[in-house]
Amino acid sequence: MAENGREEDPRIRKTRRAIVQAYLDLCSEGGGPASTVASIAERAEVNRATFYRHFEDKEDLAERGLGLYLGELLAEIDPESVGRARTGSRPADDSGPRERIRARVERFFRVLQDNASLFRPLLSGRAGSRVFLGIEEYFSAYLRESRLARLSGIRLSLPEPLAARALSMMILGLAASWLEDSRGLSPGDLAGAYVDFLFEGIFKNSGKEG
């Protein structure tokens, strides 16, 4: 989906992703922050003019470009939310909050696993501290606005902003460590452990069913 809401040419998205991935590959090799537009374009197998058709400069790539790419991938975690946003409908899922959260968290780790070359430098901070902080804020907002506000049957043991920050920091910390060394843990294993912690610590039963 394009930034203006219209469908985007797949060729444009493919080229943009190639440029972003080239930058992240350089970050993984330790040269990302010090790389030049020329070196990024060379790695992406595009010319400088093509780079500048997509991004104003390297800073624009590191902020807006990564944000667009990350948003596309994170949409895979909860694809039905896109349809709800367009139609205004409510989810048909009648499972409890614990099961709904676990399913989404497992999808998150599967997306990470499938796109490890993107997320590893992002979550390790090698792509830059501003990017990492942006990811943390994205998750805080995602959990706070899109998830916590919609859950029923539970209450929070912390004020909502603190709970959202704790949730985002924990999931990002788990993700970064897991991408460096999975220790044989599957996305389902991580999701189960994460949700167990939530419902024994941050989330409390309010006496209502979800």
C-alpha positions as CSV (number, residue, x, y, z in Angstrom):
1,M,0.0,0.0,0.0
2,A,1.3,3.4,-0.9
3,E,1.7,6.2,1.6
4,N,-1.2,8.1,0.1
5,G,-3.5,5.1,0.4
6,R,-3.5,4.1,-3.2
7,E,-2.2,0.7,-4.4
8,E,1.6,0.9,-5.1
9,D,3.3,-0.5,-8.2
10,P,5.0,-3.8,-7.0
11,R,8.1,-2.8,-9.0
12,I,8.5,0.3,-6.9
13,R,8.1,-1.6,-3.7
14,K,10.6,-4.2,-4.9
15,T,13.2,-1.6,-5.7
16,R,12.6,0.2,-2.4
17,R,13.0,-3.0,-0.5
18,A,16.2,-3.8,-2.3
19,I,17.7,-0.4,-1.3
20,V,16.6,-0.9,2.3
21,Q,18.0,-4.4,2.4
22,A,21.3,-3.2,0.9
23,Y,21.6,-0.6,3.7
24,L,20.8,-3.3,6.4
25,D,23.3,-5.7,4.9
26,L,25.9,-3.0,5.2
27,C,24.8,-2.4,8.8
28,S,25.3,-6.1,9.5
29,E,28.8,-5.9,8.2
30,G,29.5,-2.9,10.4
31,G,29.5,-0.2,7.7
32,G,25.9,0.9,7.6
33,P,26.0,4.2,9.5
34,A,29.2,5.2,7.7
35,S,28.1,4.0,4.2
36,T,27.4,6.4,1.4
37,V,24.5,6.6,-1.1
38,A,26.9,5.3,-3.7
39,S,27.8,2.2,-1.7
40,I,24.2,1.5,-0.8
41,A,23.1,1.9,-4.5
42,E,25.9,-0.4,-5.6
43,R,24.9,-3.1,-3.1
44,A,21.2,-2.8,-4.2
45,E,22.3,-3.0,-7.9
46,V,20.6,0.3,-8.7
47,N,22.1,3.6,-9.9
48,R,22.2,6.8,-7.8
49,A,19.4,8.4,-9.8
50,T,17.1,5.4,-8.8
51,F,18.1,5.8,-5.2
52,Y,17.1,9.5,-5.2
53,R,13.8,8.7,-6.9
54,H,12.9,6.7,-3.7
55,F,14.7,8.6,-1.0
56,E,16.0,12.2,-0.4
57,D,19.2,11.0,1.2
58,K,20.6,8.4,3.5
59,E,18.8,9.9,6.6
60,D,15.5,9.6,4.7
61,L,16.3,6.0,4.0
62,A,17.2,5.2,7.6
63,E,14.0,6.8,8.9
64,R,11.1,6.8,6.4
65,G,12.4,3.9,4.2
66,L,12.9,1.5,7.1
67,G,9.6,2.6,8.6
68,L,7.7,1.8,5.4
69,Y,9.4,-1.6,5.0
70,L,9.0,-2.5,8.7
71,G,5.3,-1.5,8.5
72,E,4.7,-3.8,5.6
73,L,6.2,-6.7,7.4
74,L,4.5,-6.0,10.8
75,A,1.2,-5.9,8.9
76,E,1.7,-9.6,8.4
77,I,1.3,-10.1,12.2
78,D,-2.3,-9.1,12.2
79,P,-3.5,-8.9,8.5
80,E,-7.2,-9.0,9.5
81,S,-6.7,-5.6,11.2
82,V,-6.2,-4.1,7.7
83,G,-9.6,-5.3,6.7
84,R,-11.2,-4.1,9.9
85,A,-9.7,-0.6,9.4
86,R,-11.2,-0.4,5.9
87,T,-14.6,-1.7,6.8
88,G,-15.0,-0.6,10.4
89,S,-16.0,-4.2,11.4
90,R,-15.0,-5.9,14.6
91,P,-13.0,-9.1,14.8
92,A,-15.0,-12.3,14.6
93,D,-12.6,-14.2,16.8
94,D,-14.4,-15.3,20.0
95,S,-11.4,-16.9,21.7
96,G,-10.2,-15.5,25.0
97,P,-7.6,-12.7,25.3
98,R,-4.8,-15.1,26.2
99,E,-5.3,-17.1,23.0
100,R,-5.7,-14.1,20.8
101,I,-2.5,-12.5,22.2
102,R,-0.5,-15.7,21.9
103,A,-1.6,-16.2,18.2
104,R,-0.5,-12.6,17.3
105,V,2.8,-12.9,19.2
106,E,3.6,-16.2,17.5
107,R,2.9,-14.6,14.1
108,F,5.3,-11.8,15.2
109,F,8.1,-14.2,15.8
110,R,7.4,-16.0,12.6
111,V,7.7,-12.8,10.7
112,L,11.0,-12.1,12.4
113,Q,12.2,-15.6,11.5
114,D,11.3,-15.2,7.9
115,N,12.9,-11.7,7.7
116,A,15.9,-12.2,10.0
117,S,18.3,-10.3,7.7
118,L,16.1,-7.2,8.1
119,F,15.4,-7.4,11.8
120,R,18.8,-8.5,13.1
121,P,20.5,-5.2,12.5
122,L,17.4,-3.3,13.5
123,L,17.0,-5.0,16.8
124,S,20.7,-5.1,17.6
125,G,20.9,-1.3,17.1
126,R,23.5,-1.7,14.3
127,A,21.2,0.3,12.0
128,G,21.3,3.2,14.4
129,S,19.9,4.1,17.8
130,R,17.2,6.4,16.2
131,V,15.9,3.4,14.3
132,F,15.8,1.2,17.4
133,L,14.0,3.8,19.4
134,G,11.5,4.2,16.5
135,I,10.8,0.5,16.6
136,E,10.3,0.6,20.3
137,E,7.9,3.4,20.0
138,Y,6.0,1.6,17.2
139,F,5.5,-1.4,19.4
140,S,4.5,0.7,22.4
141,A,1.9,2.5,20.3
142,Y,0.8,-0.8,18.6
143,L,0.3,-2.6,22.0
144,R,-1.2,0.5,23.7
145,E,-3.7,1.6,21.0
146,S,-4.4,-1.5,18.9
147,R,-4.2,-4.2,21.5
148,L,-4.5,-3.2,25.1
149,A,-7.5,-0.9,24.5
150,R,-9.4,-3.7,22.8
151,L,-8.8,-6.5,25.2
152,S,-11.6,-7.6,27.5
153,G,-11.6,-9.9,30.5
154,I,-8.3,-8.5,31.8
155,R,-6.9,-5.5,33.6
156,L,-3.4,-4.1,33.9
157,S,-1.2,-4.3,36.9
158,L,0.6,-1.2,35.7
159,P,-0.6,2.1,34.3
160,E,-1.2,1.6,30.6
161,P,1.8,3.6,29.2
162,L,4.2,1.7,31.5
163,A,2.6,-1.6,30.6
164,A,2.9,-0.9,26.9
165,R,6.6,0.1,27.4
166,A,7.3,-3.0,29.4
167,L,5.6,-5.2,26.9
168,S,7.5,-3.7,23.9
169,M,10.9,-3.8,25.7
170,M,10.4,-7.4,26.6
171,I,9.3,-8.6,23.2
172,L,12.1,-6.6,21.5
173,G,14.7,-7.9,23.9
174,L,13.5,-11.5,23.3
175,A,13.5,-11.0,19.6
176,A,17.0,-9.6,19.5
177,S,18.4,-12.4,21.6
178,W,16.5,-15.1,19.7
179,L,17.7,-13.9,16.3
180,E,21.3,-14.0,17.5
181,D,20.9,-17.5,19.1
182,S,17.5,-19.3,18.9
183,R,18.7,-22.1,21.3
184,G,16.3,-24.4,19.4
185,L,13.2,-22.4,20.5
186,S,10.4,-22.1,17.9
187,P,8.1,-19.0,17.5
188,G,5.5,-21.0,19.3
189,D,7.8,-21.7,22.3
190,L,8.6,-18.0,22.6
191,A,5.0,-16.9,22.2
192,G,3.9,-19.3,25.0
193,A,6.6,-18.1,27.4
194,Y,5.9,-14.5,26.7
195,V,2.1,-14.9,27.2
196,D,2.6,-16.9,30.4
197,F,4.7,-14.0,31.8
198,L,2.0,-11.5,30.7
199,F,-0.8,-13.3,32.4
200,E,1.1,-14.0,35.6
201,G,2.6,-10.5,35.9
202,I,1.3,-7.5,33.8
203,F,-2.2,-8.8,33.0
204,K,-4.8,-9.7,35.7
205,N,-8.1,-11.4,35.3
206,S,-10.9,-8.9,35.8
207,G,-13.6,-11.5,36.3
208,K,-15.0,-11.1,32.8
209,E,-14.6,-13.5,29.9
210,G,-12.8,-12.3,26.7
